């Protein structure tokens, strides 16, 4: 598999945080347990520090993870056309309505 392809993940019917709860069809987590799993992984691998996570993947003040997300063709992040804000398309739409309502899009 090419390095930019991610494996197809198949839900198993059990919560992937490890709690053992049954979850609905097509779901990986019980409600809110994705954040529990994320926090546990952050504590386990990065001492609970986002800075350590970024550093481990080569990002920081010297190499912007935001710029990487916006410029990677396999990532859906975008940059606002009116300012330096960046995020997922839904986040950009919300940002534009709130912070740029007079540009004809909000």
C-alpha positions in Angstrom: 0.0 0.0 0.0 1.4 3.5 -0.9 2.5 5.5 2.1 -0.4 8.0 1.7 -3.1 5.4 1.7 -4.7 4.5 5.0 -6.0 1.0 5.6 -9.8 0.4 5.4 -11.0 0.0 9.0 -13.9 -2.2 9.8 -16.0 -1.7 12.9 -16.2 -4.8 15.0 -19.4 -4.1 17.0 -17.3 -3.3 20.2 -16.0 0.1 21.3 -12.5 0.6 20.1 -11.5 2.4 23.3 -11.3 -1.0 24.9 -14.2 -0.7 27.3 -16.0 -3.6 25.8 -19.3 -1.9 25.2 -21.4 -2.9 22.2 -21.7 -0.1 19.6 -24.2 0.5 16.7 -23.7 -0.7 13.2 -20.9 1.1 11.4 -19.6 2.7 14.6 -16.1 2.4 16.2 -16.9 4.0 19.5 -19.6 4.4 22.1 -20.6 8.0 22.5 -17.7 10.1 23.7 -15.3 7.2 23.9 -13.3 8.4 20.8 -12.1 11.3 23.0 -11.3 8.8 25.9 -9.2 6.7 23.5 -7.5 9.8 22.1 -6.6 11.0 25.6 -5.3 7.6 26.6 -3.1 7.4 23.5 -1.8 10.9 24.1 -1.0 10.0 27.7 0.6 6.7 26.7 2.7 7.9 23.8 3.2 11.6 24.3 3.0 12.2 28.0 -0.3 14.0 27.5 1.4 16.8 25.5 0.3 18.0 22.1 3.8 19.7 21.8 5.4 16.2 22.2 3.0 14.8 19.6 3.8 17.5 17.1 7.6 17.1 17.8 7.4 13.3 17.3 6.0 13.9 13.8 8.4 16.6 12.9 6.2 19.6 13.4 6.6 22.7 15.6 7.4 26.4 15.2 9.9 25.5 12.6 7.5 23.3 10.5 3.8 24.2 10.5 1.3 21.3 10.8 -1.4 23.7 9.7 0.4 24.6 6.5 1.1 20.9 5.9 -2.6 20.0 6.3 -3.7 22.8 3.9 -1.1 21.9 1.2 -1.4 18.1 1.4 -3.6 17.0 -1.5 -4.8 14.0 0.6 -6.0 16.2 3.4 -9.3 18.1 3.3 -8.1 21.2 5.3 -8.5 24.6 3.7 -7.3 28.1 4.3 -9.7 31.0 4.6 -9.4 33.3 1.6 -9.8 36.4 3.7 -7.4 35.7 6.6 -4.9 33.2 8.1 -7.6 30.8 9.6 -7.4 27.2 8.5 -9.4 24.1 9.2 -11.8 21.4 7.9 -14.3 22.6 5.3 -17.2 22.8 7.8 -15.0 24.8 10.2 -14.1 27.2 7.4 -17.8 27.7 6.6 -18.6 28.5 10.2 -15.6 30.8 10.5 -16.6 32.7 7.4 -20.2 33.2 8.6 -19.0 34.5 11.9 -15.9 36.5 11.0 -16.5 37.5 7.4 -20.3 37.9 7.1 -20.1 40.9 4.7 -18.2 39.1 1.9 -21.4 37.7 0.3 -21.0 34.2 1.6 -22.5 34.6 5.1 
